[in-house]
Amino acid sequence: MIKLIVPNRGEIAVRIARACRELGIASVLGYAEGDDIRFTQRFFDDAVSLGNSYLDVNRVIDAARACGADALHPGYGFLSERAELAAACEDAGIVFVGPKATSIAAMGSKAQSRHLMQKLGVPVVPGYDGDEQSMDALLREGESVGFPLLVKASAGGGGKGMKIVRASNELRAAIESAQREAMKAFGDDRLLLERYIEEPRHVEFQIFGDAHGNIVHLFERDCSLQRRHQKVVEETPAPRYSDELRQRMAKAAIAAAAGVDYRNAGTVEFIVTPDNDFYFLEMNTRLQVEHPITELVTDVDLVRAQLAVASGQPLPWKQSDLQQRGHAIEVRVYAEDPDDRFLPQSGTIAYYSEPSGPGVRVDAGVTRGSEIGLRFDPMLAKLICFAETRDACIDRIARALREYTILGTKTNVSWLRRVVTHPAFREGLVSTRFFEEHGDSLQPQASEAAPLIAAAIASAPRAIATGAQRRVSDVWNTVGAWGR
Ligand code: ADP
């Protein structure tokens, strides 16, 4: 591998470029016109336009060819789980840093991957995943699954096309609306119906395979703290679970990956009931946003391993080499307004100061001066902390969030601090309903903000002296609603 292109943006592009630098691989950023790449680009040797979006497979392949890249890392999101891109790379003689196109395709549809898991003896949520998709059939099957049930888009992702149905008389409308949403988002309106599990936890396993028949797991991540089915806080190990349960899940995860001859990094997601029954949800055939917590507790570099395995080398570790020690937590820092329905925010970052110190890692895609638009996902950065114990890790991430200062756009930083210091989180009482249950107690307390903002402004004379002045003072004026 000599030159690698990354058709992606933000923190994940930076993460991959850093691994390339360490390995002496030349890196090229593939970017969409209009995206602010001034920060990201610094980590790359070169940059090439992909036109108006990150989603055009032909443009990506043309760009790879034009810059002489012999490898491509898709990152996450965008084209990362499109079998078509992996296949196009295979055809063009470009190393795709990820699984084979056939493995991506096998896991691409929720219905199809459920069938496969059932064959492999991996438990799936009881439900209907058949081909018969007429309204009559779906209504009939829904009745037999029972209520509450979850209507899901088979092609789904990001929680789109998902509806909870509590009673029989709501079913038809939910099916119609899920079909519409699924057609709009994925161009495919096939649905599946699953029993809706109350107060579940989302626990996923990092797995890794190579081209020599080896597959290992790198333990679990608990991603139960979600808003609208989107992860907000992730941690490992999963709190309050026995080793025995985690080992059974790890075994199922490896069986799932082996069943599609999986190569490179992937994630097998499970949903776990309050009685500790677990079911396969889906497999993500790419690197995940939350991969750093795994890196911190296992002391490995997953991207480096991805590049090695994609070049045909065997996995750098055997299962017995991998140990899980200490505790890691990640929070996702967004440009959004927790006080106004978490609406995405835009603006220019007028002041930016990251936390540091022992056990603190920040994977950021922005810095001071970055323009935050509404065109792309509003995630600015990830803050990841490591400590010997879960308690110490919570103390540390709360401390780091206190140090994190971003001015010029509203962010969820202070809200995240209230989340990680919430007594229920401290107790490890996590479930996907956490925010529904505790949303009210996560509201800000008056008077928390002023000292921090004042300190940030005092230490940012240059930001104030330049064009940022107006924005910073806007922020100051609205401080009551701002930096809590
Ligand atoms: P997507 O591909 O859209 O992300 P998933 O199937 O991975 O959809 O599910 C996303 C989230 O939705 C899960 O993490 C969980 O919180 C919730 N979920 C999914 N299936 C169920 C279910 N059967 N019962 C309860 N919650 C579910």
Residues whose N, C-alpha, C, O or C-beta is under 5 A from the ligand:
A	BS01	ADP	V125 L150 G156 G157 G158 G159 K160 E194 R195 Y196 I197 H202 H229 L281 E282 T432
